Amino acid sequence: MLENFLDEQFESKVKKEEVSIIQFSASWCGPCKSLRPIMEKLSEEYSDKNYFWAYADIEDSGINTGSAMGIRGVPSTIIFRRGVEVDRLVGNPGEVKVREWISSNV
Protein backbone atom coordinates (compact mmCIF):
# COMPACT_ATOMS: atom_id res chain seq x y z
CA MET A 1 0.00 0.00 0.00
CA LEU A 2 1.25 3.45 -0.91
CA GLU A 3 1.09 5.65 2.20
CA ASN A 4 0.98 9.44 2.23
CA PHE A 5 4.43 10.47 3.40
CA LEU A 6 5.14 12.93 6.18
CA ASP A 7 8.59 14.49 6.64
CA GLU A 8 8.80 13.04 10.16
CA GLN A 9 8.69 9.53 8.69
CA PHE A 10 12.19 9.85 7.28
CA GLU A 11 13.59 9.43 10.78
CA SER A 12 10.88 7.14 12.16
CA LYS A 13 10.41 4.83 9.15
CA VAL A 14 12.79 5.29 6.24
CA LYS A 15 15.98 5.08 8.32
CA LYS A 16 14.66 1.98 10.10
CA GLU A 17 13.19 0.02 7.20
CA GLU A 18 15.38 -2.31 5.16
CA VAL A 19 13.87 -0.90 1.94
CA SER A 20 11.78 2.23 1.40
CA ILE A 21 10.42 3.39 -1.94
CA ILE A 22 9.16 6.97 -2.09
CA GLN A 23 7.51 8.71 -5.03
CA PHE A 24 8.13 12.46 -4.73
CA SER A 25 5.40 14.29 -6.64
CA ALA A 26 3.21 17.37 -6.82
CA SER A 27 -0.56 17.64 -7.08
CA TRP A 28 -0.36 19.68 -10.34
CA CYS A 29 1.95 17.19 -12.12
CA GLY A 30 0.35 15.04 -14.85
CA PRO A 31 3.11 12.38 -15.02
CA CYS A 32 2.96 12.14 -11.21
CA LYS A 33 -0.76 11.41 -11.35
CA SER A 34 -0.23 8.66 -13.92
CA LEU A 35 2.66 7.13 -11.94
CA ARG A 36 0.74 6.86 -8.68
CA PRO A 37 -1.56 3.96 -9.78
CA ILE A 38 1.52 2.11 -11.06
CA MET A 39 3.21 2.54 -7.69
CA GLU A 40 0.00 1.45 -5.91
CA LYS A 41 -0.12 -1.70 -8.02
CA LEU A 42 3.55 -2.52 -7.46
CA SER A 43 3.27 -1.91 -3.72
CA GLU A 44 0.49 -4.50 -3.62
CA GLU A 45 2.51 -6.96 -5.71
CA TYR A 46 5.49 -6.59 -3.36
CA SER A 47 3.34 -6.65 -0.20
CA ASP A 48 5.03 -9.83 1.04
CA LYS A 49 8.39 -8.01 1.18
CA ASN A 50 7.48 -5.54 3.96
CA TYR A 51 8.92 -2.56 2.13
CA PHE A 52 7.79 0.92 3.12
CA TRP A 53 6.03 2.50 0.10
CA ALA A 54 5.10 6.18 0.21
CA TYR A 55 3.84 9.10 -1.86
CA ALA A 56 5.39 12.44 -0.89
CA ASP A 57 3.90 15.71 -2.09
CA ILE A 58 6.89 18.07 -2.36
CA GLU A 59 4.69 21.09 -1.79
CA ASP A 60 2.96 19.69 1.26
CA SER A 61 3.89 16.94 3.71
CA GLY A 62 7.14 15.94 1.98
CA ILE A 63 8.57 19.39 1.32
CA ASN A 64 11.54 19.19 3.69
CA THR A 65 12.55 15.67 2.71
CA GLY A 66 12.17 16.49 -0.98
CA SER A 67 14.40 19.52 -0.54
CA ALA A 68 16.97 17.53 1.44
CA MET A 69 17.03 14.85 -1.27
CA GLY A 70 17.67 17.48 -3.96
CA ILE A 71 14.47 16.83 -5.87
CA ARG A 72 14.60 19.05 -8.97
CA GLY A 73 11.89 17.42 -11.10
CA VAL A 74 8.80 15.38 -10.43
CA PRO A 75 7.96 12.63 -10.35
CA SER A 76 11.17 11.43 -8.75
CA THR A 77 11.11 8.03 -7.12
CA ILE A 78 13.88 7.03 -4.74
CA ILE A 79 14.75 3.65 -3.28
CA PHE A 80 16.40 3.78 0.15
CA ARG A 81 18.08 1.11 2.25
CA ARG A 82 17.92 2.13 5.90
CA GLY A 83 17.72 5.79 4.89
CA VAL A 84 20.54 5.72 2.34
CA GLU A 85 19.63 6.40 -1.28
CA VAL A 86 20.24 3.37 -3.51
CA ASP A 87 18.89 4.71 -6.80
CA ARG A 88 16.60 7.35 -8.26
CA LEU A 89 14.18 7.33 -11.18
CA VAL A 90 13.03 10.67 -12.60
CA GLY A 91 9.88 10.77 -14.70
CA ASN A 92 7.33 8.10 -15.51
CA PRO A 93 8.75 5.64 -18.06
CA GLY A 94 5.74 3.33 -17.72
CA GLU A 95 4.91 0.28 -15.64
CA VAL A 96 7.32 -2.16 -17.32
CA LYS A 97 10.34 0.11 -16.82
CA VAL A 98 9.36 1.03 -13.27
CA ARG A 99 8.95 -2.65 -12.39
CA GLU A 100 12.37 -3.47 -13.89
CA TRP A 101 13.97 -0.55 -12.05
CA ILE A 102 12.52 -1.63 -8.70
CA SER A 103 13.43 -5.29 -9.25
CA SER A 104 17.04 -4.39 -10.07
CA ASN A 105 17.42 -2.28 -6.91
CA VAL A 106 15.74 -4.26 -4.14
Number of C-alpha atoms within 10 A of each C-alpha: 16 20 13 14 21 17 17 13 14 17 11 10 15 24 16 15 16 17 23 25 25 22 28 26 29 21 11 8 12 13 16 21 15 14 20 18 13 16 23 16 14 18 21 13 11 13 13 8 12 12 18 21 24 24 23 25 23 22 14 14 16 23 19 15 20 20 12 9 12 9 18 10 12 20 26 19 25 20 24 22 19 17 17 14 14 15 16 17 17 15 16 20 11 12 16 9 12 19 13 10 15 17 10 9 13 16
